[in-house]
Every structure is written in C-alpha cells, then in structure tokens.
Amino acid sequence: MIAAAALLGYAALLLLAAAPALARAGWPERAPRLAMAVWITLAFSAIVSVVLAGLVMLVPAPRVSRGISWLLAICGMQLRARYAHPGGAALGAAGVLVAVILAGRLAWCAVATLTATARAGRSHRLRLRLAGRQDDRLGALVVEHGEPAAYCMPGANRPVVLTTAALRLLDDTQLGAVLAHERAHQAGRHHLLVSLAAIPAAAFPRVPAFRHARNEVGRLAELAADDVAAARSPRLAVAEALLTLGAAPELPAPAWALAAGGSTAGDRVRRLIAAPNPLSRVASTTGALAVAALVALPLLLLSAPALGAVGTSHHLHSGASLTAYLDRARH
C-alpha cells in the first residue's frame, strides 16, 4: 500500500502542481525542444504511475531477507492474509481494474490517433499528386491556391507543400527561411511528437494537464522550427515570412499538418524579434536530468518498499528459523 500511495501521490503532484508550473514558466520559450520532451514525459509518467499503483494493489510488498525460499514463503503468507477477507480481495480487484482500464484506454487512443493521422496523410498525398507539381529547384510541391501557405508532410523524405500565392508573395530569402522551417519539422520528427502529446489528451480529455501538454507541444514545435530557420536566415526575413503566411484568413493545409503560418504567427514574430537567449549548458543538462527523473521515478517508487525491506532485514537474527519468523509475522 505504501508504494501504491506513493505512486498516486506522485501522479497527482505531476498533474496538479508540476504541469501548471511548467505552463507558467518562461524557460520553454528559450528551449522549446527540451520543453516538448518534458511535457510528453510528464504526461506519460503520470499515467504510468497510476497504472503501476493499480497493479501494486494486487500483490503486497513482502519483506526481503536471505534467500529466495524465504521470499516466496512470505509472499505466499501475505497473499493468503490479504485475500482471506473480502476487503483485501476487493482492493486488489479494484486496483487491477483501474490499471487495465487506464492502460487499455491509452493503448486504444494511441492506435486510433496514429492510425487516423497516417490514413489522413496518405489520402492527402494522393490528392497532392493530382493537384500539385514538383519544383525540383525548391525541393517542394507547389499547389495552385489563392492564399499563401506552407506546410510539410510527416517523414524526412516527404515533400514540403507551398501554394502559388506563397511563391508570389515571398522573396528568395523569405522562401528559404520558410523551407528551412518546414524541413526542421521533418528532421525533428515534430509530427510524431505532436501525435504523442495528443494521445493522453484524447484518452483523458477532462484532465487539464493533458490538454495543456497537447497544446504546448504543438506551439513549441513551431518555436523550435523558427529557431532553426533563424539560424540559417536573417531573423527579420523569418519574421516577415511568418507575417505573410499568417495573414491568410483560411490556411489551405490539413489539420494535422505543421504549417509555417497560423494563428500563433504574431506571438512567434515578437519572439523572433526579441531573440531570447538559449538556456545555458548547465540549465539544459538539468532539464535533461529532469526528463530522466520523470521516467525513472515511477519505477523507483514501485521498488522503494522492497529496497527498504532489504535494509531492515539485518535486524532479523541470523540464526532465526523461517518458521519462527513466520510465526511472529502472523501476530
């Protein structure tokens, strides 16, 4: 029960305290790639913690001592003690039911989200083959449309899509910045990251932290691509290109696409002009360690009772028999 309570408390801490604090923090603007990793890891770590807590309720944590026979005997005794009365059996069944429901719901939504995105991408690529023309000079697919837009298809070898209006309105420097932006999405696997962040929100839409994670990862993916474009082109050119693409009242891009323009273009232009300093190496390392901690802590909390029991096993008299210890444990 100690491990289950610790895991549930950890999940609550992530969802009710860590996620709001991360949403208010200013450092993600300076390190969007790291912030995406933190958001995704936080969401999945909270779900895994609750699932593990449910599974822990099924089997009590035994005290570990000198040998495997000792461990198996105590495990059997504690299992019999727990399930000898209806309350213990109900608690174990409830924990397993919660774990199975949460894990099943997450798996179902993961398959549904990724499958729907892949199906939509295939369908869109077929339409583009009919409506677009390949521009080998730009390495992009050009589509006839009256609104300026640029977006990319998932996958490093997929084309960047440009409308004829974008080609007409953007000069060569701005066009190069837009192409760098979209190819940064593909190189960084941003489509996959956005899909991963959408899975917890689709599975548990009433949890605010998961909705924040989905929205923030989408926004941060655009900031990360902006930074790559700004490193290869003048910042002013990137900002002007964003303003041009963001002026379109209705973007001719699918909902799952990562477009250079969009409703966030104004905020991104202000950020580009302000040119925030990137995080220091120490801060970046600390952030990477935080991501690793989010992954490892549920497993550490799960194993804490056993590790503690190993530390207390030396209090048992070295000559005590297994039968004597079991007799004391029953009382």
PLY file of the C-alpha trace (Angstrom):
ply
format ascii 1.0
element vertex 331
property float x
property float y
property float z
element edge 330
property int vertex1
property int vertex2
end_header
0.00 0.00 0.00
2.92 2.35 0.64
4.13 2.01 -2.95
0.62 2.49 -4.33
0.08 5.63 -2.25
3.48 7.00 -3.29
2.74 6.39 -6.98
-0.69 8.01 -6.77
0.77 10.97 -4.88
3.48 11.34 -7.49
0.92 11.34 -10.31
-1.18 13.95 -8.50
1.90 16.10 -7.96
2.72 15.99 -11.66
-0.81 16.80 -12.83
-1.82 19.36 -10.20
1.47 21.14 -9.46
4.20 20.39 -12.00
2.08 20.85 -15.13
0.65 24.27 -14.11
4.13 25.41 -13.05
5.55 24.35 -16.40
2.75 26.16 -18.23
3.64 29.39 -16.37
7.41 29.04 -16.77
9.33 31.26 -19.15
12.23 28.94 -19.94
10.34 26.80 -22.54
10.45 29.82 -24.87
14.25 29.57 -24.72
14.48 25.77 -25.06
11.39 24.54 -26.97
12.83 21.12 -27.83
13.64 20.37 -24.20
10.23 21.67 -23.12
8.48 19.34 -25.58
10.32 16.39 -24.05
9.35 17.50 -20.53
5.65 17.89 -21.43
5.40 14.50 -23.13
7.34 12.68 -20.42
5.31 14.36 -17.67
2.01 13.26 -19.19
3.01 9.65 -19.76
4.82 9.39 -16.42
1.63 10.39 -14.60
-0.41 7.74 -16.43
2.21 5.02 -15.89
2.32 5.88 -12.18
-1.43 5.39 -11.79
-1.32 2.11 -13.75
1.54 0.81 -11.59
-0.30 1.87 -8.45
-3.28 -0.24 -9.51
-1.08 -3.26 -10.17
0.72 -2.87 -6.84
-2.61 -3.25 -5.05
-2.86 -6.79 -6.40
0.27 -8.11 -4.72
1.55 -6.93 -1.31
5.19 -5.98 -0.97
6.99 -8.64 1.09
9.99 -8.20 3.30
13.15 -9.37 1.60
15.62 -11.47 3.50
18.29 -14.02 2.99
17.06 -16.26 0.20
14.52 -16.92 -2.47
12.75 -19.59 -0.41
12.30 -17.07 2.40
10.90 -14.50 -0.03
8.47 -16.95 -1.66
7.20 -18.19 1.69
6.49 -14.67 2.95
4.86 -13.73 -0.35
2.52 -16.67 -0.05
1.69 -15.89 3.55
0.91 -12.24 2.83
-1.21 -13.14 -0.19
-3.26 -15.56 1.90
-3.64 -12.92 4.62
-4.79 -10.26 2.19
-7.30 -12.36 0.27
-8.63 -14.19 3.31
-11.22 -11.41 3.79
-13.45 -9.70 1.19
-11.89 -6.27 1.70
-8.45 -7.35 0.58
-9.80 -9.15 -2.45
-11.93 -6.14 -3.40
-8.94 -3.82 -3.07
-6.79 -5.99 -5.31
-9.54 -6.37 -7.90
-10.22 -2.62 -7.91
-6.54 -1.84 -8.41
-6.19 -4.25 -11.32
-9.43 -2.99 -12.88
-8.23 0.62 -12.75
-4.85 -0.34 -14.21
-6.40 -2.36 -17.04
-8.94 0.35 -17.90
-6.32 3.13 -17.96
-3.77 1.12 -19.93
-6.41 -0.14 -22.35
-7.84 3.32 -22.89
-4.39 4.77 -23.53
-3.45 1.98 -25.94
-6.74 2.28 -27.82
-6.38 6.06 -28.24
-2.74 5.68 -29.25
-3.63 3.26 -32.03
-6.64 5.36 -33.10
-4.68 8.64 -33.14
-1.67 7.32 -35.02
-3.80 5.33 -37.46
-6.08 8.27 -38.22
-3.11 10.57 -38.78
-1.40 8.06 -41.08
-4.60 7.46 -43.05
-5.23 11.20 -43.45
-1.64 11.69 -44.58
-1.90 9.00 -47.26
-5.17 10.42 -48.54
-3.75 13.94 -48.66
-0.62 12.81 -50.51
-2.78 11.15 -53.18
-4.70 14.39 -53.71
-1.47 16.37 -53.86
-0.14 14.15 -56.63
-3.13 15.13 -58.71
-3.29 18.81 -57.79
0.36 19.74 -57.29
3.53 19.94 -59.35
7.01 19.12 -58.13
9.51 22.01 -58.14
12.94 20.37 -58.14
14.70 23.69 -57.61
12.93 24.23 -54.29
12.51 20.58 -53.43
8.83 21.32 -52.77
5.40 20.51 -54.12
3.57 23.56 -55.47
-0.22 23.71 -55.30
-2.40 26.28 -57.04
-4.17 28.31 -54.35
-5.03 31.95 -53.76
-3.91 32.00 -50.09
-0.23 31.94 -49.05
0.63 28.81 -47.10
3.49 26.41 -46.47
3.38 23.11 -44.61
5.18 19.79 -44.54
4.20 16.15 -44.68
5.40 13.74 -41.95
8.67 11.99 -42.74
12.12 13.18 -43.75
11.57 12.21 -47.41
8.11 13.76 -47.73
7.63 16.98 -49.68
7.18 20.47 -48.35
4.00 21.94 -49.79
3.82 25.55 -50.99
0.93 27.40 -52.55
1.37 29.56 -55.62
0.31 32.58 -53.55
3.21 31.94 -51.15
5.67 31.80 -54.05
4.28 35.06 -55.40
4.44 36.96 -52.09
7.72 35.69 -50.58
11.12 36.80 -51.81
14.00 34.35 -52.11
15.35 34.96 -48.59
11.93 34.60 -47.01
11.21 31.50 -49.06
14.48 29.94 -47.92
13.51 30.66 -44.30
10.11 29.01 -44.79
11.66 25.91 -46.37
14.17 25.68 -43.50
11.30 25.95 -41.02
9.33 23.13 -42.59
12.34 20.85 -43.03
13.19 21.43 -39.36
9.79 19.94 -38.52
10.60 16.86 -40.55
14.14 16.46 -39.21
12.95 16.87 -35.63
10.08 14.36 -36.04
7.74 17.07 -34.79
4.69 15.37 -36.29
5.37 12.32 -34.14
5.93 14.43 -31.01
2.67 16.31 -31.57
0.83 13.00 -32.06
2.33 11.58 -28.85
1.23 14.63 -26.89
-2.28 14.28 -28.33
-2.71 10.69 -27.10
-3.18 11.39 -23.34
-5.47 14.31 -24.17
-7.59 12.07 -26.42
-7.67 9.28 -23.82
-8.48 11.51 -20.84
-9.86 14.79 -22.23
-11.06 16.07 -18.85
-7.55 16.22 -17.37
-6.34 19.83 -17.84
-2.66 18.87 -17.72
-3.03 16.61 -20.76
-4.80 19.33 -22.74
-2.02 21.77 -21.84
0.59 19.21 -22.94
-1.09 18.75 -26.32
-1.41 22.48 -26.96
2.04 23.36 -25.69
3.86 20.68 -27.68
2.19 21.95 -30.88
3.20 25.53 -30.07
6.73 24.60 -29.02
7.24 22.60 -32.22
6.68 25.80 -34.17
9.13 27.70 -31.95
11.77 25.02 -32.42
11.37 25.21 -36.20
11.50 29.01 -36.04
14.85 28.78 -34.23
16.29 26.53 -36.93
15.08 28.91 -39.65
16.51 31.91 -37.77
19.88 30.17 -37.53
20.01 29.79 -41.32
18.34 33.02 -42.44
18.11 36.58 -41.06
15.63 36.81 -38.20
13.84 39.70 -39.89
13.31 37.59 -43.02
11.83 34.77 -40.93
9.54 37.22 -39.12
8.37 38.79 -42.39
7.66 35.36 -43.88
5.60 34.39 -40.83
3.58 37.59 -41.08
2.92 36.96 -44.75
1.81 33.37 -44.19
-0.12 34.23 -41.03
-2.18 36.84 -42.84
-4.19 34.19 -44.72
-7.75 34.07 -43.31
-8.02 30.35 -44.03
-4.95 28.18 -44.45
-5.25 25.51 -47.16
-3.49 22.92 -45.00
-4.84 19.80 -43.27
-5.42 19.99 -39.52
-2.60 17.57 -38.73
-0.02 19.47 -40.83
2.63 21.70 -39.28
2.26 24.99 -41.15
4.72 27.88 -41.02
1.89 30.40 -40.58
-1.19 30.02 -38.44
-2.86 31.79 -35.54
0.34 31.86 -33.44
2.36 33.74 -36.05
2.06 37.10 -34.26
3.46 35.81 -30.96
6.22 33.96 -32.79
7.21 37.12 -34.67
7.54 39.01 -31.37
9.70 36.21 -30.02
11.92 36.24 -33.11
12.44 39.98 -32.83
13.20 39.73 -29.10
15.72 36.93 -29.83
15.65 35.17 -26.42
18.94 33.74 -25.27
19.11 29.92 -25.27
19.46 28.10 -21.98
22.95 27.66 -20.59
24.62 24.29 -20.78
24.08 23.76 -17.06
20.37 24.56 -17.34
19.99 22.30 -20.38
21.73 19.45 -18.58
19.48 19.96 -15.58
16.45 19.80 -17.85
17.67 16.58 -19.45
18.18 15.07 -15.99
14.64 16.14 -15.09
13.30 14.22 -18.09
15.28 11.15 -16.99
13.92 11.54 -13.46
10.35 11.68 -14.75
10.95 8.35 -16.46
12.75 6.68 -13.55
10.76 7.89 -10.54
7.70 5.65 -11.02
9.95 2.59 -11.08
11.88 3.81 -8.05
8.66 4.39 -6.13
7.47 0.95 -7.14
10.63 -0.70 -5.78
11.03 1.51 -2.68
9.28 -0.86 -0.24
11.42 -3.78 -1.37
14.59 -1.72 -1.09
13.56 -0.59 2.36
12.85 -4.15 3.36
16.35 -5.17 2.30
17.70 -2.52 4.65
15.65 -3.79 7.57
16.39 -7.45 7.03
19.63 -7.23 9.05
17.51 -6.74 12.19
16.37 -10.32 11.89
18.53 -12.64 13.99
20.87 -14.54 11.74
20.02 -17.83 13.46
16.25 -17.40 13.45
14.43 -20.07 11.54
11.92 -19.40 8.82
9.17 -20.97 10.90
9.88 -18.71 13.89
9.84 -15.60 11.76
6.58 -16.57 10.09
5.01 -17.20 13.47
5.99 -13.70 14.59
4.75 -12.17 11.33
1.30 -13.73 11.77
0.91 -11.85 15.03
0 1
1 2
2 3
3 4
4 5
5 6
6 7
7 8
8 9
9 10
10 11
11 12
12 13
13 14
14 15
15 16
16 17
17 18
18 19
19 20
20 21
21 22
22 23
23 24
24 25
25 26
26 27
27 28
28 29
29 30
30 31
31 32
32 33
33 34
34 35
35 36
36 37
37 38
38 39
39 40
40 41
41 42
42 43
43 44
44 45
45 46
46 47
47 48
48 49
49 50
50 51
51 52
52 53
53 54
54 55
55 56
56 57
57 58
58 59
59 60
60 61
61 62
62 63
63 64
64 65
65 66
66 67
67 68
68 69
69 70
70 71
71 72
72 73
73 74
74 75
75 76
76 77
77 78
78 79
79 80
80 81
81 82
82 83
83 84
84 85
85 86
86 87
87 88
88 89
89 90
90 91
91 92
92 93
93 94
94 95
95 96
96 97
97 98
98 99
99 100
100 101
101 102
102 103
103 104
104 105
105 106
106 107
107 108
108 109
109 110
110 111
111 112
112 113
113 114
114 115
115 116
116 117
117 118
118 119
119 120
120 121
121 122
122 123
123 124
124 125
125 126
126 127
127 128
128 129
129 130
130 131
131 132
132 133
133 134
134 135
135 136
136 137
137 138
138 139
139 140
140 141
141 142
142 143
143 144
144 145
145 146
146 147
147 148
148 149
149 150
150 151
151 152
152 153
153 154
154 155
155 156
156 157
157 158
158 159
159 160
160 161
161 162
162 163
163 164
164 165
165 166
166 167
167 168
168 169
169 170
170 171
171 172
172 173
173 174
174 175
175 176
176 177
177 178
178 179
179 180
180 181
181 182
182 183
183 184
184 185
185 186
186 187
187 188
188 189
189 190
190 191
191 192
192 193
193 194
194 195
195 196
196 197
197 198
198 199
199 200
200 201
201 202
202 203
203 204
204 205
205 206
206 207
207 208
208 209
209 210
210 211
211 212
212 213
213 214
214 215
215 216
216 217
217 218
218 219
219 220
220 221
221 222
222 223
223 224
224 225
225 226
226 227
227 228
228 229
229 230
230 231
231 232
232 233
233 234
234 235
235 236
236 237
237 238
238 239
239 240
240 241
241 242
242 243
243 244
244 245
245 246
246 247
247 248
248 249
249 250
250 251
251 252
252 253
253 254
254 255
255 256
256 257
257 258
258 259
259 260
260 261
261 262
262 263
263 264
264 265
265 266
266 267
267 268
268 269
269 270
270 271
271 272
272 273
273 274
274 275
275 276
276 277
277 278
278 279
279 280
280 281
281 282
282 283
283 284
284 285
285 286
286 287
287 288
288 289
289 290
290 291
291 292
292 293
293 294
294 295
295 296
296 297
297 298
298 299
299 300
300 301
301 302
302 303
303 304
304 305
305 306
306 307
307 308
308 309
309 310
310 311
311 312
312 313
313 314
314 315
315 316
316 317
317 318
318 319
319 320
320 321
321 322
322 323
323 324
324 325
325 326
326 327
327 328
328 329
329 330
